[in-house]
Amino acid sequence: MGLRQVDLAEHLGVTGETVSRWENDAESFTRAAQLAVLALLCEVEKHGELRRPVVSGSGKSRVLKVAG
C-alpha cells in the first residue's frame, strides 16, 4: 500500500512499534489485525488509494482499532 509503519499503525490504532514487532515476528499478528489490514486493502482496491481517514459504511470517519 506504500505506507510507512507509522502510517499503517495510525490507521490501525496501534503504535509503530507494534507494526515493527509484527514484521519481525516478535509479536503475534492477531486475527483482528489481519482483518483490519484486509479492510485497508479493500479500501485501496475500491478507491485506488487509501483515503484518510478510512470511512465506514455509515459514512463516519474511523480508525480501525485492533483488539489486544
Order of alpha helices (4+ residues) and beta strands (2+ residues): alpha-alpha-alpha-beta-beta
